[in-house]
Amino acid sequence: MTLPLDFRPEAVEEIDATFQWYEEQRAGLGEEFFSAFLQQLNRIQENPEGWAVLYRKVRACPMRRFPYVIYYRLLSDRINIIAVQHGHRHPRAWRRRT
């Protein structure tokens, strides 16, 4: 059984902003980002303990094609997506959300 995903509002805003930015760079690129993002979410759901704990039970799953990292926390009943941030951002930028 796979656990459901739960998104913090800030993570949703980051996903939307990233989608829009890539669409502005080239039509269809935002869709490619979102597709890659969904594939990575599927990987997280299939193996939620597959990435190392960084801080306060938060794990970091880097995306493959795009330079973004999905920060999430595995809870007993769901997977909480905390942040989706560019890999060049300070790695502790999301910590205020924990």
N, C-alpha and C positions, 0 to 999 in steps of 0.2 A: 504494500500500500504506500502510495506516495503522499507526502504531506502537502497540504495546500500552501500557497504563497500568500504572504501578507506584506503590503508595501507601505512604508512610511510615506507621508505626503511629500517630504523633501526628495525622496528617491523618485517619485513619480514626476516631480518637477524637473529633476535632472535628466530623466529619460526623455521627457518631452522637449527640453531645451536642446539636448544632443541630437535628437531626431531632426528638429528644425534646422540646426546648424549644418548638419550633413546635407539636408535637402537644399539649403542655400548654396552649398559648394557645388553640388551636381544633382540634377533631378534623378530620383531613384536611389541615391546613396543613403538617404535616411531610412528607406525601406530595407536596404541591405543591412544597415546597422541594427534595425529593429529585429530583423530575421535572425541575425547572429546573436543578439541579446536573448531572444526566445530559446534558441538552441542551447545557450549556456544555462539558462534557467532550467531547461529539461535535464541537463547534466547534473545540476545542483540537486534537483528533486530525485534523480536516480541514485545519487551517492552524496547525500548531504554532509557526510563526515569526511569527504574526500579532500578537503582543503584544510590547511592548518589554522588553528585558533591563534589570532593575533592579540586580542585584547578583550577582556570581559566576555569571553565566549563568542566573540565576533570573528568570523572567518572571511577570507578574501579570495575571490575566484576571478582571476584575470580572464578577460575575453581574448579570443585567439586572433581575429583579424583586426579588430579595432583596439586602440590603446586605452581601454577602460577596465576598471576593476569593480566587481559586484561585491559589496560588503553585506554579509547576512549573518543572522543568528539563528541557530537551530534550537527550536523550542519543543516541548513535548508534543504539542498538537499542530504546529505549523512552522514554516520557515519565514522569518521576518527579514525582508529586504530593507536594509538600513540606508544604503547609499549606492549610487552608481556614478563613480567619479573617474575623471581622466587620470591615467597613470602618472602624469607629471605633476599632479596636485600634491601638496604635502600629504604624506601618508597618514597623518593624524587628523586631517581636516574633518573627518566624519565622527571623531570620538565624542564630540559634544552631544551627539545624538543618543549615546548609550546611557 
